Amino acid sequence: MRKKVELIGVLFNCCEPEAITKALQEIRSCSDIHHHLYHPPLLSKRCTTTSLSEQIPTSQPPKIFLGAYANRLTPVHEEWTLESSDEAQAMREDLLPDEYWKEFVDRWHGNKDDGVAAGISNISLIGGCCGIGPSHISFLSSKLNNNNNNINNNNQ
């Protein structure tokens, strides 16, 4: 007898934060993916690149949890191989805790709607992987807790 397996989340892990943003934007613009996350999709659109203004609205949270755990590694070149590497992959210098928040997490979580990454919110699991350390997580925690307190105070 086969056991039923239920998908409860999709996590984007250990990749550049820009790649996570791109994946989240694709989720918002593809009705096939959107259907599985939000059922039913609000627009009938095949998986094609769309402008941000054409993206599928998400006024309700997805039924599948979305998560983002970016790393802080520099991009890996296509020609790179483990055998040819003689040192660890370098860390990015432009992804300190406040920059990780401001440039990526704030958008993913739905707090920043600047027309660049608008509408890619509803991320419920946020953290980090290689190079995203305790100082990043502490900073994110304080920002997210502060935002949640502001939301709760505004709803009262």
Protein Blocks (a to p, Z undefined) as FASTA:
>chain_A
ZZddddfbdcdehiafklmmmmmmmmmmmmklmmmmnopcfbdcddddddfklpccdfbc
cfbdcdddddfbdcddfklcfklpcbdcdddfklcfklmmmmmmmmmnopacghlmgoig
hiabdcddehiafklmmmmmmmmmmmmmmmmmmmZZ
